């Protein structure tokens, strides 16, 4: 188990596990090690990750964040108190140059590291041959099931899983979102339509699909914004006019989706455009056609869609699995842009069944397993699963240099009350 927070040579220190899950890195903390006062909790997280105004220019060199949103995540984890879950998780999404912390969404990639943390810290005991861990996420109220192979009911998990965007083989984790539709907005199609037409400056009647599966996302035909979805992420980021237009698209679509903060207050257009979490946005185009007589091996490497995904203020170097889960589900929704542009994606029927959707991104292909059906002509998404690899990078203490007197007192109180 993690040691307690402490005051060491006059400096407050917090025990951490630094992890990688999929193509994200971040930190996992024990929920009970943090101050209960939100102000002090947030101060601790910012010091831990090096998130402060101007930190983007130095890539958060004063903390464990590294400038990019995929490395600015902290999971707070504790053993669940029943209710059909083994562990309870809460994600804090930080930014390199902002003081605000976003608590509105979870992260599918980094969630892959939570089973390793739970087993490592004794929150869950390994079972033979597979350990299944039920995860409840407080940000969205969503549930996930994770499975890892533990032959003989012992650790370690075999390091034999490779994924696009990560060099090397590491412990594999099978993850499934359960009933992931509408976790943020309350509806699979937040606007009630598979396609919406946006009007306003730089929008010009642009068609988009607004879908909420695991995360609310705006889906755009790449060709409608002058792109192909073949571009390198840095090339897209360097196109200032394009990035500014994406911001306006997110603003208009987010308002149409009725996005709200955690207290239920409708987000303003400015808040949506500046948000580090919602809505996500992607541009897509059809996947490449399979040549006649292509082998089964080629078919596995081909894709239904090409995608460039945004986190949303910068281009993702691969594809977040929350966004990939949303796009895969959208590809099965009749009338959506993803369904319309998808090359050869399966069609839903009245019978619930599992479908594979393959999405090409800058680092490779993400394959999602979607359990869905059509009921009275309306798509229902019951489960989205995928495979990730994960690893524990380091366990240890992080000194919180510059902590306020109030935070030091709070850390001291936690350390002495639980000793």
ChimeraX attribute file (.defattr): number of C-alpha atoms within 10 A of each C-alpha:
attribute: neighborCount
match mode: 1-to-1
recipient: residues
	/A:1	11
	/A:2	17
	/A:3	14
	/A:4	19
	/A:5	26
	/A:6	22
	/A:7	18
	/A:8	9
	/A:9	7
	/A:10	10
	/A:11	16
	/A:12	25
	/A:13	24
	/A:14	24
	/A:15	19
	/A:16	21
	/A:17	22
	/A:18	20
	/A:19	24
	/A:20	23
	/A:21	23
	/A:22	27
	/A:23	24
	/A:24	23
	/A:25	26
	/A:26	24
	/A:27	28
	/A:28	25
	/A:29	22
	/A:30	21
	/A:31	16
	/A:32	14
	/A:33	23
	/A:34	21
	/A:35	19
	/A:36	11
	/A:37	10
	/A:38	10
	/A:39	11
	/A:40	19
	/A:41	15
	/A:42	18
	/A:43	18
	/A:44	23
	/A:45	22
	/A:46	24
	/A:47	19
	/A:48	22
	/A:49	27
	/A:50	27
	/A:51	30
	/A:52	19
	/A:53	13
	/A:54	12
	/A:55	20
	/A:56	19
	/A:57	11
	/A:58	13
	/A:59	18
	/A:60	23
	/A:61	15
	/A:62	17
	/A:63	20
	/A:64	22
	/A:65	28
	/A:66	23
	/A:67	22
	/A:68	20
	/A:69	23
	/A:70	22
	/A:71	22
	/A:72	24
	/A:73	26
	/A:74	25
	/A:75	25
	/A:76	20
	/A:77	23
	/A:78	18
	/A:79	17
	/A:80	16
	/A:81	10
	/A:82	9
	/A:83	7
	/A:84	11
	/A:85	17
	/A:86	19
	/A:87	21
	/A:88	21
	/A:89	23
	/A:90	24
	/A:91	25
	/A:92	20
	/A:93	24
	/A:94	30
	/A:95	29
	/A:96	25
	/A:97	18
	/A:98	15
	/A:99	14
	/A:100	15
	/A:101	18
	/A:102	19
	/A:103	17
	/A:104	20
	/A:105	25
	/A:106	25
	/A:107	24
	/A:108	26
	/A:109	24
	/A:110	29
	/A:111	26
	/A:112	29
	/A:113	30
	/A:114	27
	/A:115	25
	/A:116	24
	/A:117	21
	/A:118	20
	/A:119	18
	/A:120	18
	/A:121	14
	/A:122	13
	/A:123	18
	/A:124	19
	/A:125	15
	/A:126	24
	/A:127	16
	/A:128	11
	/A:129	13
	/A:130	16
	/A:131	20
	/A:132	21
	/A:133	23
	/A:134	19
	/A:135	25
	/A:136	22
	/A:137	22
	/A:138	17
	/A:139	18
	/A:140	21
	/A:141	13
	/A:142	20
	/A:143	20
	/A:144	21
	/A:145	18
	/A:146	22
	/A:147	18
	/A:148	22
	/A:149	23
	/A:150	18
	/A:151	16
	/A:152	11
	/A:153	15
	/A:154	15
	/A:155	15
	/A:156	14
	/A:157	20
	/A:158	14
	/A:159	15
	/A:160	11
	/A:161	15
	/A:162	18
	/A:163	20
	/A:164	18
	/A:165	16
	/A:166	17
	/A:167	8
	/A:168	12
	/A:169	15
	/A:170	18
	/A:171	21
	/A:172	26
	/A:173	26
	/A:174	16
	/A:175	25
	/A:176	23
	/A:177	23
	/A:178	17
	/A:179	19
	/A:180	28
	/A:181	27
	/A:182	19
	/A:183	20
	/A:184	26
	/A:185	20
	/A:186	11
	/A:187	17
	/A:188	27
	/A:189	23
	/A:190	24
	/A:191	19
	/A:192	12
	/A:193	13
	/A:194	20
	/A:195	19
	/A:196	18
	/A:197	12
	/A:198	17
	/A:199	14
	/A:200	11
	/A:201	10
	/A:202	14
	/A:203	16
	/A:204	10
	/A:205	12
	/A:206	17
	/A:207	18
	/A:208	23
	/A:209	23
	/A:210	30
	/A:211	31
	/A:212	28
	/A:213	31
	/A:214	29
	/A:215	30
	/A:216	30
	/A:217	31
	/A:218	25
	/A:219	28
	/A:220	23
	/A:221	24
	/A:222	19
	/A:223	12
	/A:224	13
	/A:225	15
	/A:226	9
	/A:227	16
	/A:228	17
	/A:229	25
	/A:230	16
	/A:231	13
	/A:232	15
	/A:233	19
	/A:234	12
	/A:235	9
	/A:236	18
	/A:237	17
	/A:238	10
	/A:239	10
	/A:240	10
	/A:241	11
	/A:242	15
	/A:243	18
	/A:244	15
	/A:245	15
	/A:246	24
	/A:247	20
	/A:248	20
	/A:249	25
	/A:250	25
	/A:251	23
	/A:252	18
	/A:253	28
	/A:254	27
	/A:255	18
	/A:256	14
	/A:257	22
	/A:258	14
	/A:259	22
	/A:260	19
	/A:261	15
	/A:262	13
	/A:263	6
	/A:264	8
	/A:265	10
	/A:266	14
	/A:267	17
	/A:268	16
	/A:269	17
	/A:270	11
	/A:271	15
	/A:272	23
	/A:273	22
	/A:274	15
	/A:275	21
	/A:276	23
	/A:277	23
	/A:278	26
	/A:279	27
	/A:280	24
	/A:281	25
	/A:282	24
	/A:283	24
	/A:284	28
	/A:285	25
	/A:286	23
	/A:287	21
	/A:288	14
	/A:289	12
	/A:290	15
	/A:291	9
	/A:292	6
	/A:293	7
	/A:294	9
	/A:295	10
	/A:296	9
	/A:297	8
	/A:298	12
	/A:299	12
	/A:300	11
	/A:301	15
	/A:302	19
	/A:303	26
	/A:304	27
	/A:305	27
	/A:306	26
	/A:307	29
	/A:308	27
	/A:309	26
	/A:310	27
	/A:311	22
	/A:312	23
	/A:313	20
	/A:314	16
	/A:315	22
	/A:316	24
	/A:317	19
	/A:318	23
	/A:319	29
	/A:320	23
	/A:321	27
	/A:322	23
	/A:323	25
	/A:324	28
	/A:325	31
	/A:326	28
	/A:327	30
	/A:328	30
	/A:329	32
	/A:330	29
	/A:331	26
	/A:332	26
	/A:333	27
	/A:334	17
	/A:335	15
	/A:336	23
	/A:337	24
	/A:338	30
	/A:339	24
	/A:340	17
	/A:341	19
	/A:342	26
	/A:343	19
	/A:344	16
	/A:345	21
	/A:346	15
	/A:347	14
	/A:348	22
	/A:349	13
	/A:350	14
	/A:351	10
	/A:352	16
	/A:353	13
	/A:354	18
	/A:355	20
	/A:356	17
	/A:357	25
	/A:358	25
	/A:359	27
	/A:360	26
	/A:361	28
	/A:362	20
	/A:363	15
	/A:364	16
	/A:365	24
	/A:366	24
	/A:367	22
	/A:368	24
	/A:369	20
	/A:370	24
	/A:371	20
	/A:372	25
	/A:373	23
	/A:374	18
	/A:375	13
	/A:376	7
	/A:377	12
	/A:378	12
	/A:379	20
	/A:380	21
	/A:381	23
	/A:382	19
	/A:383	20
	/A:384	30
	/A:385	22
	/A:386	21
	/A:387	22
	/A:388	27
	/A:389	26
	/A:390	30
	/A:391	21
	/A:392	19
	/A:393	12
	/A:394	11
	/A:395	14
	/A:396	12
	/A:397	17
	/A:398	19
	/A:399	19
	/A:400	24
	/A:401	14
	/A:402	11
	/A:403	17
	/A:404	14
	/A:405	10
	/A:406	11
	/A:407	21
	/A:408	20
	/A:409	15
	/A:410	20
	/A:411	25
	/A:412	17
	/A:413	16
	/A:414	17
	/A:415	17
	/A:416	12
	/A:417	8
	/A:418	10
	/A:419	9
